[in-house]
Amino acid sequence: MKASVETRVQSHYDDIADVYDQRYDHRERGKIYYDHISEAVLGKINTNGHLLDIGCGTGLFLERYLREEKNRTATGIDISFGMIRKARDRYPDLSYVVGNGEFLPFESSSFDSISSLLAFSYLQNPDLTMQDCFRVLVPGGRLAVCTLGRNIFTSGLPALYTIGAKMKIRRVGVGSFAEHYYSAKEMYDLLQMAGFEDIEIFRCSFAHFNLAGPLFMIAKKVESFIEDNIPYLAYNLIAAGKKPE
Ligand SMILES: C[S@@+](CC[C@H](N)C(=O)[O-])C[C@H]1O[C@@H](n2cnc3c(N)ncnc32)[C@H](O)[C@@H]1O
């Protein structure tokens, strides 16, 4: 019998937890890429208070949220114990939950903001997740999600990752996880159905960290032009909204 998607995702991230940060934290291009998407998310959540990060992984975004202001606190939830272990190494004093981010084990109105970076594509019940995000936010609370959008570059990825898994390639994200890459309309509808207002959906990032050095630099130079003028070519979607006061 085939394991559930959640079990496969969990065991994949347990397996690669030790090498995950090499991708976005140890290499210059990965850092530049990750800073760029983090800034887009940071710009759309509340500037202070208690943050919930869904699919927090090794805590890369928690680190960026917490380092800017003293009066910020955060909780991370992730399905992978291995990833949470690495996050705990980074920030031992935060609260962490190992669990499926689709069902949030928190009281209503407990968070000022919710973030989720590069994790939403794995969720199998995004509508229920969004409803639960709305529930656990305080009135006036803000949510911002960064997830791969559907476009010419990303549409072939699931097939490629499935083949990679069959060939037993051990790399972050390589596996058969029924990932979903969203259109702007799908994300907008999810937020609207859950009750969010001030909804904004926009594309972010063109300079992919896997590009070779000179190509990456060219992509970085044209990135903001692409995001503003040919957004379809940028491959992440940022979806943001506010719970009414
Ligand atoms: C590509 S990593 C992103 C990690 C982190 N957000 C970051 O930006 O570095 C995807 C993360 O989502 C987590 N994840 C996937 N499905 C999940 C689910 N249903 N509930 C909670 N976490 C999940 C994985 O375990 C993994 O840590």
The ligand as a Gaussian input file, in Angstrom:
#p B3LYP/6-31G(d) Opt

LIG

0 1
 C       10.555000      23.695000       0.943000
 S       10.378000      23.513000       2.667000
 C       10.134000      25.216000       3.214000
 C       10.539000      25.400000       4.642000
 C       10.525000      26.826000       5.155000
 N        9.194000      27.405000       5.093000
 C       11.476000      27.686000       4.367000
 O       11.022000      28.680000       3.789000
 O       12.676000      27.362000       4.320000
 C        8.723000      22.862000       2.854000
 C        8.375000      22.605000       4.294000
 O        6.969000      22.387000       4.390000
 C        6.754000      21.350000       5.322000
 N        5.413000      20.776000       5.075000
 C        4.975000      20.171000       3.962000
 N        3.695000      19.770000       4.102000
 C        3.315000      20.167000       5.341000
 C        2.109000      20.058000       6.076000
 N        1.017000      19.454000       5.575000
 N        2.069000      20.570000       7.323000
 C        3.159000      21.179000       7.864000
 N        4.332000      21.303000       7.211000
 C        4.413000      20.807000       5.960000
 C        7.896000      20.391000       5.056000
 O        8.097000      19.486000       6.102000
 C        9.047000      21.370000       4.863000
 O        9.680000      21.683000       6.076000

